[in-house]
Amino acid sequence: MNQVKICGLNDAAGFDAAVAAGADMVGFVFYPPSPRAVTPAQAAALSARHPGGPLRVGLLVDATDAEIADILAVVPLDILQLHGAETPARAAAIRQRFGLPVMKALGIAEAADLAAVAAYAPVVDRLLLDAKPPPGASLPGGNAASFDWTLLANHRIPLPWLLAGGLTVANVGDALAQAGASGVDVSSGVERARGVKDPALVAAFVQAARRG
């Protein structure tokens, strides 16, 4: 069954919808410039609404050890998602220091970008293959941009991975088929306004992704 991650949850309605729809993972963005950002306290309050359930993922952008420790002191997380310019060595250090699975996001625009998979695969637990931010973008993800999914069709990725970037209810089935992915990550594609999740779209997206 295809895995589904709903990222950028920042209010009760969106979080509740993701849980009710049966999402496998829910993502909290700890990056203040993002319109989806939450504080550790806000993430903890949302997470406490439904003990158990989806894995809690913390999205970090070039965070320091101190910043990560401060977050984990307030909200328990199951996975640390690195969405900045973290090197393989930095990813390995975070994984060792905090003892949590690490998921590294890699921006993809052309076939050459897939070379990074080999560098990170030995030191992380999961990968997230996202559209490379367009020129001038201020955010590393959540830009509603997609990439050529067929680039991934015959590329062996040696660990669990999620496809992200410009996914919607309308295209997630095609994306899964073309990329050969076993899971997807969505943020802007289930929003009614920038940074505001639409519960109906969340439910519809999970259903569409499960159908593949």
Buried (B, 14 or more C-beta within 10 A) or exposed (E): EBBBBBBBBBBEEBBBBBBBBBBBBBBBBBBEEBBBBBBBEBBBBBBEEBEEBBBBBBBBBEBEEEBBEEBBEEBBBEBBBBBBEBEBEBBBBBBEEBEBBBBBBBBBBEEEBBEBBEBBBEBBBBBBBBBBBEEEEEBBBBBBBBBBBEBBEEEEBEEBBBBBBBBBBEBBBEBBEBBBBBBBBBBBBBBEEEBBBBBEBBBBBBBBBBEB
